Amino acid sequence: MPQLPEKMTVIAITAPGGPDVLGPEERYVPVALGREILIKVEAAGVNRPDVMQRMGLYPPPKDASDLPGLEVAGTVVASGSDASRYQVGDKVTALAPGGGYAEYCKVDERHALPIPEGLSMVEAAALPETFFTVWSNVFDRLGLKPGENFLVHGGTSGIGTTAIQLAKAFGAVVFTTVGSDEKLEAVKALGADHAVNYNKLDFVETFLEATNTVGIHAILDMVGGDYVEKNWKVAAVEGRICQIATLNGTSQEVNFSRLMMKRLTHTGSTLRPRDAAFKAEIASTLEAKVWPLIAHGKAKPLIDSTYPLAQAAEAHRRMESSGHIGKIVLTIGDTANTEM
C-alpha cells in the first residue's frame, strides 16, 4: 500500500455566492472505512449541482463531504475493511456524494466502475453523474422503449449529450432543444434526429409537425418554468415526463386538463440524496449494458473544456455562461499537466 500524505489540497466553498467563493484549502486526507475505497483523483467532473451547492441552494446530504464534486476518476490507493472489489493501483471512475474537488476522494466501492477501454482520465471523470442520472431517469423511470420519440432539453449539456447518445443507441427517435445554430450542429453529430434552436423556432409546433401530431412519448427536462406547460403540449397521449431540475424556476400556472385528457405521467427525481443500494444497482446496470457501448465507441462523453483544480472558479464561470458543449472537467496532479 502506498504511503499516503496526511493532508491534501481541496477546493472549498468559503461562503454561499458566485464562483469567487471557491478557494483552495488544506484538509486531512479522508480515511476509507467499511465498503469505501480511497481514490487519488486525477480528474473531477463539474456539474450543475456543484454550482447550486456553491450558491447555497443545494446542501450536501447528511454525512457527505461539504466539498463540491460528484464524480471523479483516478487510482485506488486504499480500501476499507469491508471493501473487496478493487485493489490498490486499479484505475476507476466513481460517483461521489461530494468531495470530488480534491486530491483524494473516498467513495462507496459499489459506486465505482472500471474505466472503459480507450478512455482518458478526463473522459472517465465525465461519466458517472450524467450516465447514472440519464440511465435511472430515462430508462428506469421513464421506461424509454425502442422506436419511441424521446426529447431531452438542453442537448449540449452533460446530461443532454449523454441522453442523446444513449437514447439513440437503444433505438429511440431523438429530439432535442438547444440555444444556438452551433449547438444544432453538435447535437446532430451526436445522433439527434430532430433539433430546434429555441431562440428561433417553437419546439412544440416544430416537433408536433415532425411527428405528424403524434408527439413525444418520453421527455427529460431540466428547465422547468414555462417548459412544464410546453412539455404537456408536445407530449404524446400517455406520454411520460421526468423533471430533474428547474433551471428556469418553478411553474406557476399549468393546464391540468391537458394532463388528464392526454393521460400524462409527470414524475421527477434527484440522484444525490438516494441511498447507497439504489446507486449501486444503477452502477451494476451501467457496467452490464452501457460500458460495452462505450468500449465499442457507440457512446462517449463529450468534453467541452478542462481546467486545473486551482481554476475551479473559471470552470464554474464556463458552466454558468451556458456556452459549453459537453462536459467541463477539473484536472489534478499529473493529469493537469498532460490533458489540457
N, C-alpha and C positions, 0 to 999 in steps of 0.2 A: 504494500500500500504506500503510495507516495506521501512524502512529508508535506502536510498542508500548512499554509500560513495561518497565523492566529487571526489576522484582520484582512479586510478586503476593501476595495473602493466600490461604492454604490452611488447611484443617483437617487436622491430622496426628494420628496415633496416637502419643501420647507414651510409652506403655508398654502391654503387654497388660493388659486389665481391663475395667471397666464403662464406661458412657457418659462418665463424667467424665474419662477419659483422652484424649478428643477435645479438642484445643485448637488455637487459631489460631497460625500461624507465618507468617513471611515467607520466600518462596522465589523463586528466579530463574524467570522466565517460560520455559517449555520452548521449544526450537527445533525446528521441523518439519524433518525430514530425509527424503530419499528419497520414498516414497509417502505420507508423513504430511501432514496438514493441522493447523493450529493453530486451535482454536475459542475464541472469547471466550464463556465459559459464562454462560448466563442462568438455567439450571435444571439440577439434577442429581438423578437418582433415587436413592432409598435402598433397598437390598436386603438380604436376609438374609446373603449372603456378606460384606457390609460389616461386619455385626455379628460374624460368625465371625472375620473378619480382625482386628477390634478386640480380640477376646478372645484372640488368638494362636493360633487353631485353623485358619486358612486363609491361609497365607502367599502373597503375590503371586508370579506366575511370574517366572522369571529375566528381567531387563531391563525389567520393568514398573515403573511408579511404585510407591513404597511408600505412597502416599496412597490412602485408600478412594475408591470411586466408580466404578461400572462403566457408567454411561450419562449422557449429557449432551445438552443442546440449546442452541444458540446460533448465533453468526455466525462464519463463516470469516474469519480475519484474516491468515493467512499459509499458504504451501504449500511443501513440499519440492521439490527439483529434479525429481523424477520424478512428482509429483502433477499431474494434468491435468483431473480431472472438475469440480472446484469452483473458483469464482472468489472473490476477496475480496469479502465482502459477502453471499455466499449464506447462507441460513438452513438449518441441518441439525440432525439428531438422530443420535447416534452411539453405538455400543458401544465402550467403552474397556477396556483391560486393567487399568486403575487410574488414579487421578489426577483423578477427577471432582469431588472436593470442593475445588475451586479456582476462581480467577477465569479461568484459562486451562488448556486441556487439549489435548494432541496425540493424534491417533488415525490409524490407517491409513485413507486416504480410501475404501478399499473397504468399510469398516465403517460409513461414514456414509451417511445417506439423506436425501433432501429431506423437509421437514416436510409431512405430508399436509395438504391444503387444509382449512381450518376449524379446525385445532388450535392451541391456545396453546402457548407455550414450555413451560409446566408440563406440559401433556398430552404434548407431544412428548418431553420428557425421561423420561416414564414408559413409553415404548415399547420401546427396544432390548433390555434384559436379559430382560424377560419374553417378548416376542414372538420373539426369537431362540431362547430356551430352549424355549418351547412348540412352535414350528414344528419344530425339529430333533428333539425327542423324541416329540411326539405324531404328527406327520405323516410324518417321515422314519424315525425309529427304530421306532415302534410301527405305522406304516403304517395309521393310522385311515382307515376307509372309510365312505362314506355309508350310513346305516342301521344301523351298529354301535352297540352300547351302550358308552359311554365314561364312565369315572369319574375325577374328579380330587378328591383330598383337599385340605382347606383352601381351600374355594371362594371365600372372600373375601380371600385373599392376592392379591398382584400376579399371581403365576403362575395362581392359581385363577380370578380374574376374566377373565384373558386366555384361558385354556384353555376356559372355558365358552363364551365368545363365538365363538371360532374353531371349536371343535368343532360348535357349533350352526350356524354359518354354512356349514360344509361338510357338513351333513346328518346328523350323528350324533345319537343319543338321549343326552342328557347327564344324568349322575348326579353328585352331589357331597355332601361332608360338611362341616358347619360346627359351631360351638360354642355358638350361641345362636339363639333364635327371631328376633331382629332380623336376624341374618345369613341366616336362612332366607328372609326376605322379599327381602333384597338379591340373593341368587343366583337366585331365581325371576324377579326383574325383569330379570336379565341373560340369561335364557333357559334356565336349568336346568329339565329336565323332572321330575326327582326329586331331592329333597334331604332329608337327615337331620340333625337335631341330635343329634350323637353323645353328648351328655350325657343324652339322654332315650331314645333308641332304638338298637338294634343295627343297624348299617348292613348287615351281612351278611344277616341274616334279612329285613330290610325290602327290600333290593334284589333278593334272590332271589325274593321274593314278587312284586315289581313286574315281574320279567322272566319270570314263570311258570317259575322254576327254571333258565332258560337261563343266567343270569349275565351278567357283564360281559366284553366282548371285549377292551377296552384300558383299562389303568389307569395313571394318572400319580400317583406317590406321593412326597411329601416327608417323610413321617412316620417310616417305618421302625419299629423296635421290634416290638411285637406286631401291628402292621398288616401285616407281611410274611405271617404265617400267615392273617390275616383276608382279605387280598387273594387268596391262593390259594384260600380257601374260596368267595369270591364270584365268582371268575373263571369264565368260560365254558370249556368244553372247547376246547383250543388257544388260550386267552386269552394276552394279552401284558401284561406289567407292566414299567414303566420306573421305576427308582429315581433320583431326582435330589437327594435329601437324606435325612438320617436324624435329624430333629429330636428324635425320641423315643429315640435311641440305636440301636445295632445289635441285631438279634435274636439271642438265644442258642439258642433251640430252635425248629425248624420241622419239619414232617412232610413229608419229601421224597417219600414215597409219593404224596402228593396232587399234587405237581409232575409225577410220572411218569404217574400214572393219567389226569390231565387233559391231558397233553402241553403243559404250560405253557412259556412263554418268559419268563424274568425277566432283564431287562437293566438297564443303568444308564449314566449319563454325567455329566460335568461340562463346562461350557462354557468357563470362563475359560482353562484350560490348552491348549485346542485351537489349532491353528496358524492363521495369518492367512488362508490359502487356504480353509480349512473355513468360517470365519466369513464370508468374502467370498461364498461360494456361498449361504449362508443369506440374507445381505443381498439378493443378487440375486433369490432366490426370493420373499422377502417383498415386495420392490418390485413384482414382477410379479403376485403372487397375493393379497397381503394389503393392500397400500397402497390399491388401488382400493376394497376393502371399507370401509376407514376413511374414505376420501374420500366414500363414499356413506352413511356413518352406520350401517353394518352391524356395525361393531366399533369400540370406542373405549376408551382407558384410563380406568379409574375412579379418580378422585383422592380419597383419604381426607383428606389434610391437607398443608399446606405450612409450611415453617419457613425463616427466613433462614439463610444459611450459618453464621453465628455460633452458631446454636442447633442445630447438628448433634447434640449430645448429647441434646437433647429429642426430636429426630426418632428417635433410636435407642431412647429410652425408650418412645416410642409404639409402635415396632415390637415391642419385647420384651414389651409388655403384651398383645400379640395381640388388641387391641381394634379394630385398624384394619380398614376395609372398602375395599380397593383400595390404591392406591399412595401412598407418602409421598415428598414431593419437597422438595429444598432449593432456595431461590430466591437469586439472586446479582445484585448490581448493581441496575439499574433494575427488574428483574423482582421483586426483593424488596420493592419499594415499591408494586407495582401488582397482584400476583397472590397475595393472601393469603386 
